[in-house]
Amino acid sequence: MRVHLKTLGCRLNEAEIESWANDFVAEGHQLVNQETEADILVLNTCAVTQGAVRKSRQLVRKTHQKNPRAKLVVSGCYATLNEQETVALDGVDLLVNNQQKDQLVTLTLNELSEETMPSIATEPNEVALFSRGRQRAFIKVQDGCRYRCSFCIVTIARGDEKSKSIDSIVAEANTLHQQGISEIVITDVHLGGYGSDTGSNLYNLVTALLQQTSIPRIRMGSLEPWDLPQGFLELFKNPRLMPHMHLPIQSGSDTVLKRMSRRCKTSEFRALVLEARKIMPNINITSDIIVGFPGETDDEWQQTLDFVQEMQFGDLHIFTYSTREGTKAASMPNQISTQIKKSRSQALHTLAASAKRAQMDKLVGHTVNVLWEDSHQVETDGVSTLFGYSPNYLRVKITSTEPEKLSNQIIPCKLTSIENNVFNAELA
């Protein structure tokens, strides 16, 4: 059968569809890029905000409309938290909740497959990864979270923590490398809590990946700025572990962090960032901030602006607080008006853009190793534009008349200038 997979939301969702794609291909089924070509449509949904819920609902409807004859499978946080609503949507044939995700392919084939056997077979993972033009792959190493931040619906949707074994993760990384993948991204719901249910930890996992694989690049997903194992930052001295850490702080005010039920104070976050920058002077520290959390006063908001200014993040993901029924924050008093949220968001975007540009300016003239992607834009004169990423996760572009010599290669390049938050580069 022909299978089309699509996802909304986080990197963990990306990692899950990578895994499903591999499993479908291993069973002899074909992946297709267009919904209209598929016999089975698989959607991985999101519910992190009300906007994500709306987009997930729209995705289900639009996907069914594009191919009403195909069987439609829906999974993810939106489907898990809104089961009755999801199964009532036109075209939904099967709902696989988050607790069943590991069995999605088996459940789909058992319940929805046709009588005929698959007509093709390929090496496991081959079509699954390269049909989407990837040089990097996401590896899901854990699911669930034992903490309950007062604003977060995802931990409710994902359930308790459950970690994969180190041996299985190492095997997956080696398989990906054998198929040409140059970079893996380790991701999950609570990455710092990896191994809490198995007696292991993130230090042990990363050490095993560095020792038992030879994949050129290992990148960490989002890391909550607590629970990091002793000695973890020292691992970044290995050049294969990419110097980028996304540490979501969510607010620069300790009183807001307390209401959020966050387990990190600004002083602790500051100390962590200073230590990371001491060990890795070229590290790119990025973060998340929620704007307009219930009860956020003008003084608390100014504390956030001051903290962001001090930290000089390389990039900042800015989220306007969205009420999510079922979370503690939804019933908190003193909800912030839309107008104030919008004004504060605009101010923070301006500050974040200035900090990002300042960090980028420091790197102009430097030579870095860039992993170039295999897709490129062809200009009329035969010159192609390729894009890639530096070790510290900065976007880079280059022009070439021979793009095939750069695609999926890690090549030293000199950063010459900045254009629309992307570095222009030339071969070193």
C-alpha positions as CSV (number, residue, x, y, z in Angstrom):
1,M,0.0,0.0,0.0
2,R,1.0,3.6,-0.5
3,V,1.4,5.6,2.7
4,H,1.5,9.4,3.3
5,L,2.6,10.8,6.6
6,K,2.3,14.3,7.9
7,T,2.9,16.0,11.3
8,L,2.3,19.2,13.1
9,G,4.2,20.5,16.2
10,C,7.4,19.5,17.9
11,R,10.5,17.6,17.0
12,L,9.3,14.7,18.9
13,N,6.4,14.4,16.5
14,E,8.9,14.6,13.7
15,A,10.9,11.7,15.3
16,E,7.8,9.6,15.6
17,I,6.8,9.9,11.9
18,E,10.5,9.1,11.0
19,S,10.0,5.9,13.0
20,W,6.6,5.1,11.5
21,A,8.0,5.7,8.0
22,N,10.8,3.2,8.6
23,D,8.3,0.6,10.0
24,F,5.9,1.0,7.0
25,V,8.8,0.5,4.6
26,A,10.2,-2.4,6.6
27,E,6.8,-4.1,6.1
28,G,7.1,-3.6,2.4
29,H,4.8,-0.6,1.9
30,Q,5.6,2.5,-0.2
31,L,5.9,6.1,1.0
32,V,4.4,8.8,-1.2
33,N,4.8,12.6,-0.9
34,Q,1.3,13.5,-2.1
35,E,-1.9,12.9,-0.2
36,T,-3.8,12.2,-3.4
37,E,-1.5,9.2,-4.2
38,A,-2.0,7.4,-0.9
39,D,-4.0,4.5,0.2
40,I,-3.4,5.3,3.9
41,L,-3.0,8.8,5.4
42,V,-1.3,9.1,8.8
43,L,-1.4,12.4,10.7
44,N,0.5,13.2,13.9
45,T,-1.3,16.1,15.6
46,C,-0.4,18.8,18.2
47,A,-2.2,20.5,21.1
48,V,0.4,22.7,22.7
49,T,-1.8,25.8,22.1
50,Q,-5.4,26.5,21.1
51,G,-4.0,27.5,17.7
52,A,-2.3,24.1,17.4
53,V,-5.6,22.4,18.2
54,R,-7.3,24.4,15.5
55,K,-4.6,23.6,12.9
56,S,-4.8,19.9,13.8
57,R,-8.6,19.9,13.3
58,Q,-8.1,21.7,10.0
59,L,-5.4,19.3,8.9
60,V,-7.6,16.3,9.5
61,R,-10.5,17.8,7.5
62,K,-8.3,19.1,4.6
63,T,-6.4,15.8,4.3
64,H,-9.6,13.8,4.0
65,Q,-11.0,16.2,1.5
66,K,-7.9,15.9,-0.7
67,N,-8.2,12.1,-0.8
68,P,-11.6,10.8,0.6
69,R,-11.0,7.3,-0.7
70,A,-7.9,6.8,1.5
71,K,-8.0,5.3,5.0
72,L,-7.2,8.1,7.6
73,V,-5.3,7.4,10.8
74,V,-4.9,10.2,13.4
75,S,-2.6,10.2,16.3
76,G,-0.8,12.8,18.5
77,C,-1.7,15.1,21.4
78,Y,-4.8,16.6,19.8
79,A,-6.3,13.2,19.1
80,T,-5.4,11.9,22.5
81,L,-6.9,14.8,24.4
82,N,-10.0,15.1,22.2
83,E,-10.8,11.5,21.3
84,Q,-14.6,11.8,20.8
85,E,-14.2,15.0,18.8
86,T,-11.5,13.4,16.6
87,V,-13.3,10.2,15.7
88,A,-16.4,12.3,14.9
89,L,-14.5,14.2,12.2
90,D,-15.3,13.1,8.6
91,G,-13.0,10.5,7.2
92,V,-11.3,9.3,10.4
93,D,-10.9,5.6,10.3
94,L,-8.6,5.0,13.2
95,L,-7.4,6.9,16.2
96,V,-4.1,5.9,17.8
97,N,-3.5,7.6,21.1
98,N,-0.1,8.6,22.5
99,Q,0.1,5.5,24.7
100,Q,-0.4,3.3,21.6
101,K,2.1,5.2,19.3
102,D,4.7,2.5,19.4
103,Q,2.2,0.1,17.8
104,L,0.8,2.6,15.3
105,V,2.0,0.7,12.2
106,T,0.9,-2.7,13.5
107,L,-2.5,-1.3,14.5
108,T,-2.9,0.4,11.1
109,L,-2.0,-2.7,9.1
110,N,-4.1,-5.0,11.2
111,E,-7.3,-2.9,11.2
112,L,-7.1,-1.0,7.9
113,S,-5.0,-3.0,5.4
114,E,-6.5,-4.5,2.3
115,E,-6.5,-8.1,1.5
116,T,-3.7,-7.8,-1.0
117,M,-0.1,-8.0,0.2
118,P,2.3,-5.1,-0.4
119,S,3.6,-5.0,-3.9
120,I,7.1,-3.6,-3.2
121,A,9.8,-3.9,-0.7
122,T,13.0,-1.9,-0.1
123,E,15.8,-1.9,2.4
124,P,14.4,-0.7,5.7
125,N,14.5,3.1,6.2
126,E,15.8,3.9,2.7
127,V,12.7,5.5,1.2
128,A,11.4,6.6,4.5
129,L,14.2,9.1,5.1
130,F,15.3,10.2,1.7
131,S,11.8,10.7,0.3
132,R,11.7,13.8,2.5
133,G,15.2,15.0,1.5
134,R,16.8,14.8,5.0
135,Q,20.4,14.9,5.9
136,R,19.5,14.7,9.6
137,A,17.1,12.4,11.4
138,F,15.3,12.8,14.7
139,I,15.6,9.9,17.2
140,K,13.0,9.7,19.8
141,V,14.6,8.4,23.0
142,Q,11.9,9.0,25.6
143,D,8.3,10.0,26.0
144,G,6.3,11.5,28.8
145,C,7.2,13.8,31.7
146,R,6.9,13.4,35.5
147,Y,6.6,17.1,36.0
148,R,3.5,19.2,35.7
149,C,4.2,22.8,34.7
150,S,1.0,24.7,35.3
151,F,0.7,25.9,31.7
152,C,1.5,22.6,29.9
153,I,-1.0,20.3,28.3
154,V,1.6,18.2,26.5
155,T,2.7,16.3,29.7
156,I,-0.9,15.4,30.3
157,A,-1.3,14.2,26.8
158,R,1.9,12.2,26.8
159,G,1.6,10.5,30.2
160,D,4.4,9.0,32.4
161,E,8.0,8.9,31.4
162,K,9.2,6.0,29.4
163,S,12.7,5.7,28.1
164,K,14.1,3.6,25.2
165,S,17.1,1.4,26.0
166,I,20.6,2.8,25.2
167,D,21.3,-0.3,23.0
168,S,18.3,0.3,20.8
169,I,19.1,4.0,20.4
170,V,22.7,3.3,19.5
171,A,21.5,0.6,17.0
172,E,19.1,3.1,15.4
173,A,21.8,5.8,15.1
174,N,24.2,3.3,13.4
175,T,21.5,2.2,11.0
176,L,20.8,5.8,10.0
177,H,24.5,6.5,9.5
178,Q,24.9,3.5,7.2
179,Q,22.1,5.0,5.1
180,G,23.9,8.3,4.7
181,I,22.5,10.4,7.5
182,S,25.1,12.8,8.8
183,E,23.4,14.2,11.8
184,I,21.0,12.9,14.4
185,V,18.9,15.0,16.8
186,I,18.1,13.4,20.1
187,T,14.6,14.4,21.2
188,D,11.8,13.6,23.6
189,V,9.3,15.3,25.9
190,H,11.7,15.7,28.9
191,L,15.2,15.0,27.5
192,G,17.0,15.8,30.8
193,G,14.9,13.1,32.5
194,Y,16.0,10.4,30.1
195,G,16.6,7.1,32.0
196,S,14.6,8.1,35.1
197,D,12.5,4.9,34.7
198,T,15.5,2.6,33.8
199,G,18.2,3.6,36.2
200,S,20.2,5.4,33.5
201,N,20.6,9.1,32.5
202,L,21.3,11.4,29.6
203,Y,25.1,11.4,30.3
204,N,25.2,7.6,29.9
205,L,23.2,7.8,26.7
206,V,25.3,10.5,25.0
207,T,28.5,8.8,26.1
208,A,27.4,5.6,24.5
209,L,26.5,7.4,21.3
210,L,29.9,9.1,21.2
211,Q,31.7,5.8,21.9
212,Q,29.6,3.3,19.9
213,T,28.7,5.2,16.8
214,S,30.7,7.2,14.2
215,I,27.9,9.4,12.9
216,P,29.6,12.8,12.4
217,R,27.1,15.0,14.2
218,I,25.0,14.5,17.3
219,R,22.6,17.3,18.3
220,M,20.5,17.6,21.4
221,G,16.8,18.6,21.3
222,S,15.2,20.9,23.9
223,L,16.6,20.5,27.4
224,E,14.8,21.7,30.5
225,P,17.4,23.6,32.5
226,W,17.3,21.2,35.4
227,D,17.9,17.5,35.9
228,L,21.0,17.6,33.7
229,P,23.4,14.9,35.0
230,Q,26.7,15.6,36.7
231,G,29.4,16.2,34.1
232,F,27.0,16.5,31.2
233,L,28.4,19.8,29.9
234,E,31.9,18.3,29.7
235,L,30.6,16.0,26.9
236,F,30.4,19.0,24.6
237,K,34.2,19.0,24.4
238,N,33.8,16.2,21.9
239,P,33.5,18.0,18.5
240,R,30.8,15.5,17.4
241,L,28.4,16.8,20.0
242,M,27.1,20.0,18.4
243,P,27.6,23.3,20.4
244,H,23.9,24.3,20.6
245,M,21.6,24.0,23.6
246,H,18.0,25.0,23.6
247,L,17.2,25.7,27.2
248,P,13.5,26.9,27.7
249,I,13.4,29.3,30.7
250,Q,9.8,30.6,29.9
251,S,10.1,33.7,32.1
252,G,12.8,36.0,33.5
253,S,10.8,36.6,36.7
254,D,11.2,34.1,39.6
255,T,7.7,34.9,40.8
256,V,6.2,34.0,37.4
257,L,8.4,30.9,37.2
258,K,7.0,29.8,40.6
259,R,3.4,30.2,39.4
260,M,4.4,28.2,36.3
261,S,5.6,25.4,38.6
262,R,9.0,25.6,36.9
263,R,11.9,24.0,38.7
264,C,14.6,26.5,37.8
265,K,15.2,29.9,39.2
266,T,16.8,32.7,37.1
267,S,20.0,32.5,39.2
268,E,20.3,28.8,38.5
269,F,19.7,29.3,34.8
270,R,22.3,32.0,34.7
271,A,24.9,29.8,36.3
272,L,24.2,27.0,33.8
273,V,24.6,29.3,30.8
274,L,27.8,30.8,32.2
275,E,29.2,27.3,32.8
276,A,28.2,26.2,29.3
277,R,29.8,29.3,27.7
278,K,33.0,28.8,29.7
279,I,33.3,25.2,28.4
280,M,32.2,26.0,24.9
281,P,32.9,29.7,24.0
282,N,31.2,29.2,20.6
283,I,28.0,27.6,22.0
284,N,24.7,28.9,20.8
285,I,22.2,29.2,23.7
286,T,18.5,29.5,22.6
287,S,15.4,29.6,24.7
288,D,11.6,29.9,25.0
289,I,9.6,32.7,26.7
290,I,5.9,32.7,27.4
291,V,4.3,36.2,27.2
292,G,1.3,37.2,29.3
293,F,1.2,34.4,31.8
294,P,-1.7,34.8,34.2
295,G,-1.0,37.5,36.8
296,E,2.1,38.8,35.0
297,T,2.6,42.3,36.3
298,D,4.4,45.2,34.6
299,D,7.3,44.7,37.0
300,E,7.5,41.0,36.4
301,W,7.5,41.6,32.6
302,Q,10.3,44.1,33.0
303,Q,12.3,41.5,34.8
304,T,11.8,39.2,31.8
305,L,13.0,41.9,29.4
306,D,16.1,42.6,31.6
307,F,16.9,38.9,31.9
308,V,16.6,38.3,28.1
309,Q,18.8,41.3,27.5
310,E,21.4,39.9,29.9
311,M,21.4,36.4,28.5
312,Q,21.9,37.5,24.9
313,F,20.3,34.4,23.5
314,G,21.2,33.3,19.9
315,D,17.5,32.9,19.2
316,L,14.3,33.0,21.2
317,H,11.0,31.2,20.6
318,I,8.2,33.6,21.8
319,F,4.8,32.2,22.7
320,T,1.8,34.2,23.7
321,Y,0.1,32.5,26.6
322,S,-2.8,30.4,25.5
323,T,-5.4,29.0,28.0
324,R,-5.5,25.2,27.9
325,E,-8.4,23.6,29.7
326,G,-7.2,20.9,32.0
327,T,-4.1,22.8,33.1
328,K,-3.7,24.6,36.5
329,A,-3.0,27.9,34.8
330,A,-6.3,28.0,33.0
331,S,-8.1,28.7,36.3
332,M,-5.6,31.2,37.7
333,P,-6.9,34.7,38.4
334,N,-5.8,37.9,36.6
335,Q,-5.7,36.6,33.0
336,I,-3.8,39.1,30.8
337,S,-5.7,40.9,28.0
338,T,-5.0,40.2,24.4
339,Q,-3.9,43.8,23.8
340,I,-1.2,43.7,26.6
341,K,0.0,40.3,25.3
342,K,0.4,41.7,21.8
343,S,2.3,44.7,23.0
344,R,4.7,42.7,25.2
345,S,5.2,40.2,22.5
346,Q,6.2,42.9,20.0
347,A,8.7,44.4,22.5
348,L,10.3,41.0,23.1
349,H,10.5,40.2,19.4
350,T,12.5,43.4,18.9
351,L,14.8,42.7,21.8
352,A,15.3,39.0,20.7
353,A,16.1,40.1,17.1
354,S,18.7,42.5,18.3
355,A,20.4,39.9,20.5
356,K,20.4,37.3,17.6
357,R,21.9,39.8,15.2
358,A,24.6,40.7,17.7
359,Q,25.6,37.0,18.2
360,M,25.6,36.5,14.4
361,D,27.8,39.6,13.8
362,K,30.5,38.1,16.0
363,L,30.9,35.2,13.6
364,V,31.2,37.0,10.3
365,G,34.7,36.2,8.9
366,H,34.9,32.9,10.8
367,T,35.3,29.5,9.1
368,V,32.8,26.8,10.2
369,N,31.9,23.3,9.1
370,V,28.5,23.3,7.3
371,L,26.3,20.3,6.7
372,W,24.7,21.2,3.3
373,E,21.2,19.9,2.5
374,D,20.5,17.9,-0.6
375,S,17.8,20.2,-2.0
376,H,18.7,23.4,-3.8
377,Q,17.3,26.3,-5.7
378,V,18.4,26.5,-9.4
379,E,18.8,29.9,-10.8
380,T,18.4,30.7,-14.5
381,D,22.1,31.1,-15.1
382,G,22.8,27.6,-13.9
383,V,24.0,28.7,-10.4
384,S,22.3,26.9,-7.5
385,T,21.7,28.1,-4.0
386,L,22.1,25.6,-1.2
387,F,21.3,25.9,2.5
388,G,22.8,24.2,5.5
389,Y,23.6,24.5,9.2
390,S,26.7,25.3,11.1
391,P,27.6,23.2,14.2
392,N,25.9,25.7,16.5
393,Y,22.7,25.6,14.4
394,L,23.0,28.7,12.4
395,R,21.5,28.8,8.9
396,V,24.0,29.3,6.1
397,K,23.6,29.5,2.3
398,I,26.0,29.3,-0.6
399,T,25.9,29.5,-4.4
400,S,27.5,26.8,-6.6
401,T,27.4,25.5,-10.2
402,E,28.0,22.0,-8.8
403,P,25.5,21.5,-6.0
404,E,25.8,17.7,-6.1
405,K,29.4,18.0,-4.8
406,L,28.1,19.8,-1.7
407,S,24.8,18.0,-1.0
408,N,24.8,16.0,2.3
409,Q,28.5,16.9,2.8
410,I,30.1,18.6,5.8
411,I,32.5,21.2,4.3
412,P,34.5,24.1,5.9
413,C,33.1,27.4,4.8
414,K,33.8,31.0,5.5
415,L,30.9,33.1,6.7
416,T,31.1,36.3,4.7
417,S,27.9,38.3,5.5
418,I,24.4,38.2,6.9
419,E,21.2,38.5,4.9
420,N,17.7,38.0,6.4
421,N,19.2,36.2,9.4
422,V,21.0,33.8,7.2
423,F,24.8,33.7,6.7
424,N,26.2,34.0,3.2
425,A,29.2,31.7,2.8
426,E,32.0,30.7,0.5
427,L,34.2,27.6,0.4
428,A,37.1,28.0,2.8
